[in-house]
Amino acid sequence: MVTEEIEICEKCEEMPGDVKCSCGARYCERCFTTKHLARNPKHRRGGTTKTDKAWAWVSGAYATFTDSASRATHFEHEEATKWFGLHIQKVGTDRVTRLVETPRFSRLVEASVYHKTNSPHRQFPSITSFVGETGAGKSTLIRSLIHNAAKWDMFDNLEAPVPGAQTGMSACLPTTGEVNLYLDPDTFGTAVPHFLADCEGMLGGEPAAAQHQKDWSKHGRRYLLESKDGKQIDRNTAVMTIYPRFLYIFSDVICMPGLMAVKLLEWSLVGAHNTVNQSALPALIIVLNGPTIENEAWISDDHDAATRDFFMAVEQEINENATLREMAKKHGDKTMRELLLRNFSTVYVHYIPLNGFKSLGNSGVIMPQIERLARRIWNDAKRVQNERADTWSLFDAKQLGIAFDYAFKHLASGSDEPFDFSQCRQQMSLPATVEGHFAEFLGRCMYNSVHENFDVAAAVMGSCIVRHSLKSERSDLLHPSVVFNKEVKETCRRALDQFLSNSQPCAYVHSETGEKCVNTKTGHAKGHQAAGGYFLAEGNFMDGDFDADTSLGLIDSRVVDTLKAINENVDSNREARRQYAAALHRSRLKSFPNQSFWKESFTLQWLNLFNKGFGHIFGAQLTIRARVCYACLFGRPEYTLPCGHVICFGCLREFDQSSPDEKYPGIAVHKVCVLCASTDEKEGTWPYRIEYCPDLSGIRVLSLDGGGVRGITQLAIVQRLEQFVNLDMPSGEFFDLMVGTSASGLISLGLGVHNLSVEQCILHFKRLCQNGFRQRLLSKTRLIGWFVRLFVPSIYETEPLEESMKHIFREKQLFGHRENASRVAVTTTVDSEFRLLANYNWGDGKRYLNSNIYTWHAARCTSAAPIYFEPSWHDGAHCRDGGLRENNPVQIAVNEARTIWGSEAVFDMILSLGCGQARHPQRQPSSKNFWLTDLLTTLIKTMNGEAAWRKFEENVGQPLRDRCDRLNVHFSDNTEPELDDVGAIGWMEKLAESFSFHYQIPQGPFSPVFGPVSHNSLEVLADRLRASLYFFELRSLTQQDDVFIVKGWICCRLRPDKKSYKSLIEGTSHFQVKGPGQTVTIPSLQEGERLKLDVSFQQQASRNSEPIRIDVKFDHDYLVTISGFPMTLKASSRGYLLP
């Protein structure tokens, strides 16, 4: 055992010598203050034992950093802290240069969220970046701040930079390469975790760490950087022109050790001139880190002394340095401070003595100065974060991750266009309120066209408000005071204020050049900036001619005009009023003087460049997301037209352009875009035909449990079901909504979005399992596999899996209804909470993630089972297997259906498919991450989904329970197959192909079947699916005393040009309406004729809650209800007013 030697006081030789004098001698506290200083008044206190130990750790004296082999080990360990940077690969005589972003930030945030049991799940990270010259001591400063933290010794293997070499050739080289990221121990796990970014030093050269850090670039997103004008991008270029464009934007504080004012200004100008609409500027702290001068005033209670002296010393550089002189002349600045305050919110100079230099160069002075620096950093960071919060640009960890992704892609695009912080902010936070929708619309249609377009914009908003009012129960009261009431006026006022603050550019115009300021009110922190990012002039935001009160009055008058036109031209028929309002609204949409905004996105040069170079690689084409249905400003966009515009379901129906001969329930036809009037073929073909759920039809839901390779059993069951249906149509067309988890998410994407046949899905599924499961060396080896997994990110490699998924799904966008695809949602897990990726929801930053991605990327997000596969990065977060939270998504599926079709939605079928069950779950591989281990344990124990199904059944009423069915094969073995047991696919498929499912006959009055029912579940379910292709369309509902007379048609969802339509009609015997008393048969139909059978029946008003049946008879002894039935009179009156 090694004991620490205690130094004794040199005076009394009794007490420990805790105080070190500037002369080098050691004394106890009493002897030093009462005796030694009295005799030697010029001496001063040096470091104590505590501060000496601290400085020894900071400077690296306690570790063997001087030994080359030991430094190599430290550099290898430090590689895990790499955040982003330039990576140059030599291929023969060629150089391939890439910008690489690693998952470092997201992993730190994830660890912070789970650092303590009470750590908040929503955190707002703050970043302090250290930039400066090579050898200025950036790494040592970060080490000192980490050590200064009160909790620094509570972390095992706390990561900190390797300090720079003090001697030898290494002292002339940068220590750190690229940009590394470190945590602050005191704030880690809190609501505002601080992170410290260590940037590669200026003046370049190959960093000392580079030869020991070869693997970091393999574990992140890689963007190819092409040379410009034949000039290669090297390390120095990256440090001076690429890294500043990122760090300047996202840092709350910039710490810059060194004295070179020119370099400091050049660095800040790169960041400042390549960003517009910046709402808060970072604070600057210049650190005089170990200069060969000392001044006791700089460590006194006058904290501004060093700042004053610094600027007095460098002011002369303005006159002596040509670069600084030109900068000052261009902007009219007279001092260095004024130049710096253009780019930073505050400037502060801090002094840290040089260790061993004169009387201040000891740990007793250095460590307190480091503590003072830490306080200044945290205070500045807090102030800047408050400024961000005041301008709605304070991002939480998820939002910051999205912003980082946006910024890196902007850098990778190679565009000279500045990064628009306002655009970034708008793309992250979709408007969730009507005022947000209005503000978004105004920002879009009036970008650079305020005077041209505002009159029409106000008219469009007016007709939107009237159309929305016509949908309410008070629609008969078409009076301005009712339609444009106080609440609506306030909504419009807030929208106008939001538009003026976040979207309307400043009205400043440069008197000489005529250039306009592009900054908005919330992004005007740097003054007036041109579109190219450079400064035009100082000054606050200028409002211009646009006035909120005048604008509000104009909207009011347009509402009055719209109501007057309706009252003069249409009678009191509600439907006629709606149609007239829709026609009037369409004419206004076409009347904008400047229509370019419909077809052109603004400030998107870099997006186009990025998509051209990287869109096929990263799982999505970057676009400005359609956050609002511009056709009504109230609905949620869902249907993607061939021109790319997106409209809501209400507008899909109201703007239906079907000719009288074409009109048919459940079908909408758009021959031109209602917004841009486009008929060009870009993403599809015109006319755009879409089938939707008819008003009185029921919803058909397919829910698929997760289970890895066990998903083959679900495909085999669906294949058998399709064979029983026997209509030669894809299974995806039988279901209105599919929700899948994990590997079954891939099945739902294949069947629902891609409309693949089951045979195609089975083939793709087997190939994916065969080609995508490539093990890392020894990761599943018996005995040592658990040990190997401690050092690798996953059992299986990521690239083969992604390549297999890309081969299956290609480059198809997830979001947006095209053709007649089902609505599809797949689950994923983010921070231990379930989330959805859906083709019917853009994303809301909460329950739904951004669905503007390719389907293969969605497949990765839903199936990234921890330990087995690395997580997939999307929408600012790590996405893991959806089964970690909801492996049986049946309840989610029902909730989603009610969200889409309303809380009173009627279900034809809720079919839940399990992935097989046995007495015991599979064994679980070990993991080094405790919270993921808990989630994985839950997944494996509940993978058969039966417990979730029982809970679901217990919580639904009898009428719905009669429509719910569960199919799950039973494995003969006691233990369920492992989710990655590729060898078991063959026998599991055969088992599912022959397994018998017994149908339990519903006994309630709302039973979907009537008569002697087959015990074969698949046979009955197939008949129910066939019957759901028929639906009832209500034509009229009249009352005679206490009797209601109901008239309508029996219609068919299938198009007459399809073979399946003919097969269905031929296989239908007849219909029964309210029992055997009324039988309706299908007459002979002409070629291409749609089914429209006249039906009428009567029901007593007193029995409006009793079920009414319309059944169809196929080739079995029992009958099956058509879609939406059995139905009550009350339900059938939807859209009509019952007394």
N, C-alpha and C positions, 0 to 999 in steps of 0.2 A: 504494500500500500504506500502510495506516494504522499508525503505530508508537505504542506506549503510552509516555506521558511518565513518567519515573522521578523521584519526589521524593527530594531529597538531604537528609541530616541537617543540621538547622539549627545544630548546634553545631560539628562538625568540617568540614562542607561537603565531605566526601569520600565517605563511605559512604552507601548508600541509606537513606532514612528509613523503615524498615519498621515502627517503633513509633510509634503515635499516642498522645500524652498527653491526659489529660482536659482540659488547657488548650487543646488544639487543635493544638499544635505537633508536628512530627515529628522523631524522632531515630533514630540507629542504636542497636542494642541496647546497645553498650558505653557510649555517651554518656548514654543514658537511665538506666541502672542506676548508673553510677559518678559522674555529674556532676549531671544534672538532678534526680533524686530526692533527692540529698543536699542540694541547695539548697532544694528544694520538697517537703518530706516529706508534705504534704497532697495533692499531686497523685497520680494513679494511672495505671496503664497503660490505654490505650484500645485501640481495634481495630488489628489489624495489617492490612497490605495484603490478606492472604488473607481475614481475617474481614470486612473492609470489602467486598470483592468478593462474598463470600457473602451478606452482609446486603443488598447492592444487588440481588442476584438475588431474594432472598426478598421484599423490600419492593416490588419492581417498578421500582426506579430504573434498572436496566439496560435495561428494555423501555419502550416508549412507552405506558405504561398511563394516563398523564394525558391524552393526546390522545383525544378522543371517537371519532374514526374508528378509531384503533388499538385502543381498548378494545372496540369493536364486533367487530373482526376476532378478537380474543382470545376474546370471548364465543361467537362462532360456532364457533370451534375447540373450545371447552370443551363444546359441546352433546353431543359424542360420549361424554362421561363421565357423562351422566345415567343414574341407576339406576332410581329410581322417584319418583313424586310425584303431586300433584293437578294435573289439567288441567281448566281451565274454558273452555268454548266457548260463545260467545254466538250464539244462533240467534234473530234478531229481538229480541223483548223477553225471550226465555227464556234461561236459563242451563243448560247441560248439564255436569254435574260428573262427572269420571271419575278413578279411581285407575289410574295407568298404571305397569306394570312393563316396563322395557326389557330386552334381552338383555345388558346391560352386564356383570353378574357372570359369566354363563356365558362370555362372550367373553374376559374377563380370565383366567378359570380355564383355558380352552382354550389361550390364548396362553402361560400359565405352564407348562402341561404340555409344550408344544413349544418352550419358550424355549431350552433347551439339549439336546444329544443325550442327556445323562444325567439330564435332569429326570425325577423319578418320575412315573409315570402316576396314582398315587393320592396326592392331596394333601389336606391338612387346613387349609383357609383360616381365618385369624383376622381378625376385623374390629374396628377401633377407630373409634368414632363421635364426631364433634365436634359438639356441640349447645350452644346458648346464645343470648344476646341478639344482636340486630342490631348490627353494628359492634364486636363483642367480639374480632374477629381470628381467627375459626376458619379461614378460608381461608389467612391468612398463616401460621398455625401448621402447617397441612398442607404448605404450600410449604416451610417451614423444615425439616420432617422429611424431605421428599423430597430436599431439597438436602443435608441432613446425611448421607444414605446414602453409603457409600463408593463405590457403583457408579452414582451418579446420572448421571455424565457418560458412561456407557457405553451410554446409550439415545439413539436418534435421536428427536427430537420428543417428548421425555418430557412427558406430560400433567401439569399442575399447576393448581390453582385460580387464577383471576384475583384478585389482592389487592384488598381493599376500597379505595374512593376515600378520600382523606384530606381533601379539601376539596369545596366545592360541594354541590348538592342530593343528588348520588349518595351522599355520605357518610352521609346519613340513611336510606338505603334498604338492604335486604339486598342483598348482592352476588350470592350464589348462590341460585338458585331450586330448590325441591324437594330431592332428595338425590342428590349426585354421588358417584362411587366412583373412587378412585385406587389405584395400585399402589405398593408399597414396593420400590425398586430392589434393595435388599440381599437380600430374601427371595424375590423373584420367581423362579420356576422351581425352588424348593426344596420340601421335603416340607410346609413350613408357610408358605405365602405370606401376607404381611400386606397387608390392604387398609384404606384410610382413607376413611371415609364423611363427607362434608361436608354437614351438614343446614342447610336454610334457617333463617335467624335468627328468633328470637321477636320479638314486637312488630311483625312483619309489614310490610305494604306490598308493592307490586309490586316484585320484585327488579330490579336494574339489568340483569340478563342477559336478562330475560323477552322484551323486544322483539326480541332478536337470536337467540332460540332457539325457532323455531316448528315444527320438524319432528320433534323427539324423540318426541312422543306418538304418532306414526304407526307407530313401529317396536317395538311391544310389545303385551302383553296389556292390554286396556282393560276396566275394570269400572265400570259405572255406579253412582254413589253417590247415593242418594235422600235428600232432606232429612228430618229427623226433627222432628216437632212444628212443622212449618212453617218451621223455621230452615234457612237456606241454609248449606251447608258451604263456608267460605271458606279462604283461605290460613292465617289464624291458627288456625282450627279444626284444620286438617291438622297444623300444626306442633305444637300443644299436645295433640291428642287422637288423631291417627292415626299419625304418624311414630313417636312414643314406643312405641306398642304393638308395633312391629316392631323398631326399633333396640335397645330394652331387652332383648328376648328373645335376639337373635342376636349382640350385641356382647360381646366379651371385655373390652373397656375402653371406658368413656365418658369423654371429655375435655370438660370444660365450662369455657370461659373466662368470667369474670365474677364478680360478688360477690353477686348477688341470690339469697339463700337460699330465699326463698319460691318463686320460679320453678323453682329446682333441685329442690325437694321435690315441687312440683306435677308436674313433668315425670316424675320417677322414679315417683311414685305411679300415674300413668296406666299406665306399663309394668308395674309390679309388681302392681297390682290387676286387671289384665286378663290375667294369666297365672297358671295353677296348675300344680303338679307340676314346678316349675323345679328342676333338679338342681344348677345352679351359678349364682351371682350374678355379674354383671359387676363389675369394679373401677371405682372412680370416681377420676378425677384432676381436681381443681379447679385451673385455671390462672389465677393472678393475672397477667394478660397486659397488661403496660404500665400498671400503676397509677401514680398521681401521688404515690407514696410509695416510699421505698427503705430497704432494711435489709440491711446487709452479712452479717448472720447467715443470711439466706435463700440466700446463694450459698456458704456455708461448707460444711465437710465434715459438719456436722450436718444431714442431709437432712430431718429431721423438724421443723426449726425453724419453717418457714413453716406447717406443718400445725398446730403447737401455737398459734402466734400467731393464726392464722386463727380457730380455734375459740374462743379466749379473746375475740376481738373480736366474734364473732357470737352468743355465748351469751346476751347480753342480749336478742337479738331474740325468744327464746322467750317472755319476759315481756311484751315491748312489742308484738309482732305477734299480732293475734287469731287469724289462720289457723294460725300455728305453735303458739300456745298450745292451740288446740283439738286439733291433731294430737297434741301431747305428752300432753294429758289423756286422749285416747281410748286411747292405747297405753301409758300409764304411763311414758313416757320423760321424762327430766329434762334431757337435753342435746341439742344439735343433732347431735353425733356419733352418739348413740344412734338418733336419727330416721333419719339417713342409712344407718346400718349395718343397718337393717331391709331396705333395698333393694339394698345393695351389699356385696360381700364385703370390700372394704377402701376406705378413703378417704384420699387423699393430696393435699396442696396444694403446688403448684409455682409458683415465681416467675420471671417473665421481665421484666427492666427495660424501662421506656419509653425508646425510642431518643431520645437528645438530652436526657434529663432527668437533671440533676445528674451525679454522678460515675460512676454505674453504667450510665447510659444510652448505652452505646457497644457496637459490634459485638464488642469483645474480651470483654465480659461476656455479651452476649446469645447469641452463637453457642455458647459452652460450656454455657450453661443449656439451650439447645435440645438439645444432645447429651445432657445429663443427662436431659431429659424423654424423649428417644427411648429411652434405656436403661430408664427406669422403665416406659414403655408396654410394651416388649417383655417385660420381666420379669413384669409383671402379667398380660399376655396368656398367657405360658407357664404361669403358675401356674393361671389360670382354665381353660386347656385341660387341664391335668393333672387338675383337679377334675372336668371333664366326662368325661375318660377313666375316672376312678375310678367314675363312676356310669353308664357305658355310654351317654353322650350326647355323645361327641365325634364329630362327623360329618365324613366326607370330603366332597369338593367335590360329588359326585353326590348324596349324602344331604342335604347342605345345600341344594342346589338344590331337592330335593323338599320339604324343610321350608319353604323360602321360599315355594314355590308354595302349600303348605298354608296358610301364614300369610296370604299375600295374599288367598287366597280366603276365609279367615275374616274378614279386614277388610272385604272386598267384600260379604259376606253381610249386613252391617248388624246382626248379632246383638250383644246386650249380654253374651252368654255369654263368659266368659274363655277364652283360648286354652289348651287342655290339652296341655301338652308331652308328657305320657305317652302320650296317644292318638296324637299326631304321631309319636313315636318308634316306637310299635308298628306303625303303618301303613307305616313305611319299611323295617323289617327283619322280614321274614316268618320265622317260626320254622323252622329247618332241621333240628332234632333232635326226637326223641320227647319229651324233657323240655320243650322249647319248646312242643310241641303240648299236652302235659298242662297246662302253666302257662297257656296261652292259654285252654283249656277252663275251668279253674278261675276265671280272671279273668272270663270271660263269664257262667258260670252262677251265680257267687256275688257278682256286683256288687250291693251293698246287700241281699244275701240269704244271708249267711254261715251264720247259725244255722238258717235254714229249709232250705237246699239242700245243706248239706255231706254229710249222711249219704247222700243219693241220689247226689251227685257221686262220693263214694268208691265206691259200688256200681257206678256206670257205669264208672269207671276200672278196677275189678276185673274186670268182664265184658269190657271192652276188652282187658285183658291176657290173659285166658283165650282169647278169640277169636283174638287174634294168635298165641298159642301153638299153637292147634289147626291153624294153617296151616303149621307147621314140621314137619320130618321126625320130630321127637321127640314128636309130638302124642299118641302112644299112652301116654306117661308122664305121665298127668294127676295129678301129685302136687304139693302146694303148694311143696315145696322145689325142684322143677324149674321150675314156672311162675313163681313169685314168688321167683326166685333173687336172689343178692347183687347182681348187675348191675342187675336190674330195680328192686330196692329203692333202689339209689343213684340211678337215673334218677328215680324218684318223689320222693326226698328233694330232689334238685336242682330238680325242678319245683316242689315246695312252697316252697323257698327263693326261687325266681324269682318265684313268685306273690306271696309276702309282700313282696318288695322292690319289684316293679314294678306290681302290680295292686291289692293290698289297701290300702284307704284307712286312714289313721291312725284310732285308736279315740277320739281326743279329742272330747269333747262340751262345749260352752260351758255353764257352770253356770247362767247366767241365761237365755239365749235358746234353749238346746237345739240350737243349730246344730252340725253335725258338721264336722270337718276333712276335706277331700277330698284332701289331698296324700298321696302314697305315700311309702314309705321312701326311695326314690331321688330323690324330688321334694320333699323337705322342707326345702330350703335357706332358705326364708323363714319357717319356723315353721308355725303352724296357720292355715289359710285356709278360708274358707267357700266354698260352691259359687259364690257371686257374685264371688269373687276377693279380697274384702276380708279384712283380718287379724282373726283371732279372739284369738290370744294367742301369746306366745313359747313355746318348748318344743320338745323333740325328739319324734321319732316315737314313738307309743304302740302297742304290739303288740296289746293287747286279749286276748280269750280264745282266739284261734286259735293252736294250737300244732302245729309241724311233726311232732314225735314222736308225739303222740296221733293226728294225721291219718294218719301212715304206718301206725300200728297198725290203724286203721280200714280202710284200703285192703287191708291184709294179710288181715284177717278177712273182707272181702267176696270176695276171691279164693278163700279156703277155702270160703265158702258157695256160691259159683258152682260150684266143682269138685265139691262134695258133691252138689249138685242134679243135675249131669250124670251122675255115677257112679250115683246112685240111680235115675234115670229113663230112661237111655239105655244100650243095649248098646255093644259095642266098635266098632260101625260108625262110621268116621270122619265120613262125610257126615251121618249122623244126629246125631252130636254137634255138628257145626257148626250144623245147623239148629236144634237145641234151644238152643244158646248164643245164636244170633241172635235167637230168639224171646224168650228171657229178657232179653237186652239191650234189645230193643225195649220190653218192658214196663217196664224201669227208666227208659228215656228218657222215658216218659210219666208217671212217678210223681213228678216234681219238685213239691214243694208250691207253689213260686212259678215258674210257667211263662212269665212275662212276657218273660224274656230271649230266648226263641226268636223272639219277634215284634217286640220293641222294641230299638232300638239305644240305648246310653247316651251322654249328652253329644253329641247330634247335632242339636240345634236349628239350629245355624248351617249344618250340611250341608244340611238341608232348605231353609233360606232361600236358600243359594247355588244349589242345583239348580233351584229355582223361577225364579231370576233369570238364571242363566248357563249351566245345564247344556246347553242346546241350542247354545251358542256355542263352548265350549271343548273339545269332542271327548269328553266323558265326563260321566256322572252321578257325583258324588262319593258314595262309600259306604264303610262300614267293610268292608274286604276280608275275605272268608272265607279265612282263612289255613290252616285246619285242617278236615279232615273230622270234624265233631263226632259223626258216627255211629260212628266207630271209633278216632279219635285217632291213627291210624298212617298212613292213606292220604293221598294228595295230592288235594285237591278238584278236580273236573273237570266234573261234570254239574250243571247248574243246573236245579233243580226249579221248577215254576210259582210257588211261593211265594217264591222267591228264595234258598232255602238250597241249598248246594252239597255234593255228596257225591262220594266216590271211586268208582272202577270196582268195587272189591271189594264195597262196600256196595250199589252199584247192583244187583249180582247176588244178593248174600246176602239182601237185603230185597225181592227180587222178589215182587210181590203178585199174580202171574198166577194165575187159577183153573186147576184141572187141565185143563180144556178149552182154555185159552189157552196153556198152556206149550208153548214151541217153542224149539229151540236158537237162540241169537243174538239173543233178544228179551227185554227186561225191561219189566215194567209196574208202575208205582207209582200206586196209586189215592189215597193220602193221603201227606203228608210224614212220613217216618219220625221226624223231629225234632219238628215242631210240630203234627203231625196235621192240618195245614191242607188244606182242599179248596177254598179260595177261589180265584177266578180273578184273578190280578194280572198276572203276566208271561206267562201262557200258559193252557193248559187242562188239567184233570185228566180222565181218567187220563193220566199221563205215560208215553208209550211211546217206547222208544229201542232201536235196533238196534245191536248191537256185533259185533265180529269173533268168530265162533265159535271154539272152542278149537283145532280142527285146520285152520282156514282159513289161507290165505296173505294177505299184505299187498300191497295195490296202491298204488303210489306214483307220483305225478306231480310231476316237477321242472321248473320253468320258469326259463330264463335271463332275465336282465334285458336290455333293449335299447331302452327308450324307445318311440318310435312303431313300431319294428320288431316290437313285440309283436303287431301285427295278423297277422303270419305264423303265430304260434302259435294264435291264435283260428281262423284259417282251417283249420289242420291238425286241431284238435280238432273243428271242425264236420264235416270230412270223415270223421273217425273215428266220430263220432256217427251219421252217415248209414250207414256200413257196419254198425254195430251194429244199427241199425234196430229199436230197442225202444221208441221214443218215451218216453225217460226222460232227465232232465238228466245231463249228463256228470259233474257233481259226485258223483253217486251211484255211479259206477264206481270211485272212488278212496277209499281209506281215509285217505290222507294227501296233502296238496298243500303244496309249499313253493315260494314264488315270490320273486323279487327284482325290485326297481325297478318298472317298469310292469307286469311280469308278476306282481308281488305283488298288483296291483289285479285281475288276471285270476283269481288263485287265491282272492282274497276274494269276487269276484263269483260264481264257479262253486261254491266250497266252502262259504262261510259263508252267502251270500244265496241259494244254490241257483238262480241265474239260468240261463236257457237260453243256449246259445252265441250265438244270434241276438240276444238282449238284450245280451249282453256286447259284441258287435261294434258294435251301435248306440251303446251308452254309451261305448265306447272312442273311436269316431270323434268323438262330440260333445265328449268331454273334450279331445281333441287340438285340436279346432277352437276351443273356447271358453276352454280353460284356458291356452293358450300366448299370452299377451298380452305383447309385447315392451315393454321400457322404451325410451324414446326414444334412438335411435342406437346401442343396445347391440350390434347385430349388423351395423352399417353397415361395409362394406368400407373399409379404410384407417384409419378412426378408431375402429372398434368396440372395439379393444383398449384404447384410451386412455379411452373412456367407462366401460369395465368396471372401471377403477381406482377409480371414484367411486360406483358403484352396487352394492348387495348381490348382485344377480343379473341375468341377462339378461331373465328373465321375472318379471312381477309375481306376488305370492303370492295375493292375494285372489281373482282370477278362477279360479285353479286350485282353491283350497279350496272356493269356491262350487260349482264343477262337481262336485267329489267329494261334497260334501254332497247335491247333487241326485241323484247316483247311489245312494249308500249310505244316505242318510237317517240316522236316529238308532238304529242297531242296535249293541248291545254286542258287542264282539269275543269276550270270554271266555265259556266255558260251552257245553256241548253242549245244543242244543235241537233237537227233532225228529230228523232223521237227517243232519244236516250232517256233512261230512267234517272231520277234524282238519286245520287249516290253520295254517301258520306263514309269516310273511314276514320277510325279513332286513332289517336296517338297520345302519348303521355309526355307532358312538359312539367318539370319541377314537381313530380308526383301527382299532378292533376291531369284529368283527361281533357283532351281537346279534339275538335273535329276539323277535318278537311273535307269540304263539300263542293260539289259542282254547281250548287244552287246558292252559295253564299260567298261573297268576296272575302269575308273575314271581318271580325269586329274587334280584334285585339283582346278578346276575352274567350268566349266559348269556341269561336271559330277562328282558325288560323287563316292567313292569307292563302287563298286557293288559286292565285295567279301563278301556277307552277305546272310543269308537265306531270302527267299521270305517273311516270316512272318515279319521280321524286316523291310524290304522295305515297307510292308503294313503299319506298324506303322508309319514310317517316312512320308508317303504321306498323312496319315489321322489324324494326331495329331492336330485337330482344337483347337486353343487357347481358353481358358476358359472352353471348354468342356473336353479336355484331356491334360495331361502333354505332353511336347515335348519329342521326342525320341532322345537320344544321339547317334550320329554316325559320323564317320570320322572327329572327332575333333570339332563338332558343334551340337547345338540343331536344330533338324529338326521338322518343323511344317507343318501343312496342306498345300499342294501344291496350293490349291485354293486361298490362301491369295494373290498370285501374278498372277496366270494364271488359273482361274477356268475353262475357256473354252480353252483347249490346242490345238485347231486346227492349229493355225499358228506354234506352236512349232512342231507339228506332221509333217507338210509340210517341215519345216526347217530341221528336223531330217532325213526325207526321202532323201532330197537333199544332206545332209552330207554323208549319207550311200551310195546312189546309184549315186551320182553326180548331179551337178547343172542342167544337161539336162534330168533328170529323167522324164519319162512319167508316168502319173497316170491313172490307170483304174477307180479308185473310191476313193473319200475322203468323208467318211461318218462321220458326226458329230452328236452325240447323246446328247441331253440336258437332264436335270433331272426335267423338268416340269417348267411351268411358270404361273403366275397370274398377276393381275394388280399391286399388292403391294408385296414387299418382306416381309419375316418373321420379327418379332420383334427381337431386339438384346439384349442379356444379357450384363450386365455391367462388366467392368474389371478395375483393379487397375493399369494396365500397359498401358500408353498412346499410345505408338507406336504400340502395338499389337491391341489396340482398333481401331485405324485408319485402320489397315489392315483388321480386322474383319468386320468393317463397309463396306469397299469396297467389301469384299467377299459376304456379305449378299445382298448388293444392286445389285450385278452383277451375282448372283448365277444362274439365268436362262440362262445366256450365250448368250443372243440374241444380245446384243450390240457388243460383241466380234465377233460374226458371221457376223454381218453387216459390221464391219470394215474389216474383212477378205475378204468378197466378193468384197468390193470396191477396194481392192488392188491386185486382181488377174485378169489376162486377160481372154477373153471370152473362148478360148479353154479349159483352166483349170476349169473355172467356170461351164462349161457344165458337168464336172465330179464330181462336189461338191454337196452334198445333206445334208440337216439338218432335223432331226426328233426330235420334242420336244412336249410333250403332253401339253395341256392347262387345268389348274385346274379351275373348275367352281366357286370356292370360290374367293373372292377378294384378299385374302392373301395367299401367298405360305406357305406350311407346314414347320414347323421348321425342321432343319436338324437332330434333335434327337427325332422327334415325332414317336416313335416306333409304337404307336397305329394307325398311319395312313398308315402303310405299306399295309394292306389288301385292302383298297379301292383304293389306288394309283395303286396297281398291276392290279386290275380289270379295272380301267380306261385305263391303257396302253394296256390291252389286247383287248379292243374294240375301241380304238381311231382311227379315220380315218385320214390317211395322203394322201394328194393330190399331185400327181406327176406333176411337172412343166416340160413340154417338152422342151428340149434344141432346139434352132433354128439354131445354127451355123453349119458350115460344119464339125466340129469335134464332132458332137453329137454321143453319144455311142449307140443310138437306131435309127431305121429307119422304117417308116411305121406307121400305126394307133396304137398309144400307149395307153395302159391302164392308167386310172387315179389313180390307186391304187399304191402308191409309193412302198410299200413293195413287190408287185408282180414284178414290173419293176426292182427294186434293186436286187431281188433274181435272175432274169434272167441275169442281168449283172454280178453277182457273178458267176453264172454257166458258162457263156460265158468266164469269165476270166481264167477258168481252161484250156482253149485252147490257144495255142500261136504259133507263126510262127518262125521257125528256118531257117535262111538264109544259103543256100548252095553255091550259086554263084551269082555274079553280073557282067555282061559283057556289053560292050557298042558296038553298031553297028551304026556308024554315030551319029545321035542325039537321038538315042533310047537306053534305058537301058533294058536289059533282066534280069529279076529277077527270080531265081529258089530257091525253098526251100520246107519245109514240114510244114504241120499243125500237131502239136504235142499236147500232153495232160500232165498236171502236175501230174495227179493221177496215182498211181501204179496199174497195171492190177490185182494184187491179192486182191484189195479192192472191196467191194460191191458197193461203190460209183462210181467206174470207170465204172462198168457194167451199173449202173443206168443212168449215164450221157450219155454214148454211145447210149443206147436204147432210151433216151429221145431227141436225136438230130436228126432232120429231114435232114438237109443238110447245106452246106456252100455256100456263094456267094462271089466270088472274083471280086472286081471292078464292083459291080452291078450284075444284073440278067443275064448278058451275059455269065458268067462262073459259073456253079453250080457243086459243088463237094460233093459227098455222101460218107459215110463211108462204105467200103466193109465189108464183114463178116470177123471177126477177130478170130484167133485161141485162145484157152485158154492160158492166160498169155501173149498174144502178145500185144506189145505197139503200140499205134496209131502213124502212120507216113505217112500222106497223101501227095503225090507229088502235088505241086502247082507251076505254073509259070505264070508270067504276064509281060507286057511291059509298059514302061512309057517314055514319051518324056523328054529329059534332061531339056528342057526349062520349064517344069512343075514340077520340082523337089520339089517345096514347096507346091504343092497341095495335099490334103488328098487322100490316097488310102485306100479303105475299104476292110476288110475281115470280113464278118458277118456270124453269125450262126443263124439258124432257129430252135426254139424249138416248143412248142405246142401252141403258140400265133400267132396273125396275123403279129406282127412286128418282125424285126430282130435285133440282138444285136452284136456289134463288139467283136471280140476275143481280148485277152489281147494285149495291146500295140497299138491297132488300134482304129480309123483311124490314119494312119501313112504317113509321107511324104517320098519320095524317099531319101531325104537327111538324114532323121533319120534312115531309114532302112539300110543305108550304113555304120553304125557304125562298125568299125573293118575292113572296106575296104577303099581304098584310091580312092575317086572320083577326077577326074581331075578338 
